[in-house]
Amino acid sequence: MTSGSPDYRDSATFSDDFLFGSATASYQIEGAAREDGRGVSIWDTFSATPGRVVHGHTGDVADDHYHRVDSDLDLMSRLELEAYRFSIAWPRIQPTGSGQVNERGVGFYSRLVDGLLERGIKPIATLYHWDLPQQLEDRGGWTDRDTAYRFAEYAAIMGEALGDRIDTWTTLNEPWCSAYLGYGSGAHAPGIQSGRAALTAVHHLNLAHGLGTTELRHVVGDAAKYSVTLNFHVLRGGGYGDDDAMRRIDALANRAFTGPMLRGEYPADLLEDTAPVTDWAFVKPGDLELIHQPIDVLGVNYYSTATVRLWDGASPRQTADGHKNSGGSPWPGSEHVEFIEQEGPYTAMGWNIAPDGLEELLVSLSEQFPELPLMITENGAAFDDEVVDGRVADAERVDYLRRHFVAASRAIDRGVDLRGYLVWSLLDNFEWAYGYTKRFGIVHVDYETQERTVKDSGEWFAEVIRTRRIAE
Ligand code: FCB
């Protein structure tokens, strides 16, 4: 498929304007869940519900980043980050999800952004990384059309507050997870298991993206860039009926978002596959025009590939789709698609390590959307790290990152307009349904003491940023 060494261990160089940075999300790192007027989010409710998150972990304290923002900013400087992707907790800004603005919440992000700018780090702000105000969920959450309008209101508030200081605005992070894990499988908050609800949420998230982008552009103008971050599923065929299986999952996972957002239409095969679940009557006249807004850059999150085939109806059905199994299905109308075990090596999430998937994805996106610049907004790996004598020797993460950087560099060589690479994550943090059991950071966090220890991967990354090259 690609020329050159197949193991992605060759050397690579990056231009000076290629943006290297790291990413986090509000609920995963901030803590201070009940401070300074923050309202309740669906992740507070979900994590407090027994059985939802491993060991009953919650984001109440997390990395205590809310109180340690200054020293965390210094850490970013130490790592020589050029960009920092963070998310804003909507319930800090509007505790009930609408109306009244909580100025203390706005103030926190304002100080964070000033701190980044003082250190020469570009702020990349995500408006929604899954912490929906609980009061909106009580009215139906993303199954309620009004949530998209509330999101646009919130986007305008943030645009007014930080507009002139943000480099890139991202409306949503991984709406696939919000819709299908939140309302389909139930593995994520709010933990609902309904195919119809999941598809309704898909549409309202798309609508929120369109309305939010329009509001931001209206308030902020062309000084900033606008984007959305999607987690693309890179698919492999695994036997019986795999062409159909791949097409179905591609439609639900990828084209359900790129279709309306980037082409102004839902794919016909998606509507057909899901007809037994919904007639899509929640798509109102004019919605597709509202959703289809120009963006400046597409955020790409990539971790691993997925191998699928159709279930033959006889052998036990396999569901190795890499997400915590919670009973419901994240694939409405295509529950007969099997996700089968893939070849290793694996990360601590059980996700297979496949840098070729990243190269393939970037090339494919740039072929599908030739005018649209791309940015890797998340890539990284969890391993069972330990601090030994003050050091975290995470050679596996260094190897993972290095091979994915080389994959990105190869994509650039093949003509992809890739603008940057943000490593997930700056800090070990609350990994959703897995709680604190999975460590993705390039900086280790001791959850007892909140001590930060830069891992070998962090030092390695700083050197790549400094030298713009990976040596063989
Ligand atoms: C992505 C999420 C991010 C993090 C990584 C591991 O799906 O956007 O918050 O949990 O996975």
Boltz pocket constraint, residues with backbone or C-beta under 6 A from the ligand:
constraints:
  - pocket:
      binder: B
      contacts: [[A, 25], [A, 28], [A, 173], [A, 174], [A, 177], [A, 231], [A, 301], [A, 378], [A, 424], [A, 430], [A, 431], [A, 432], [A, 440]]
      max_distance: 6.0
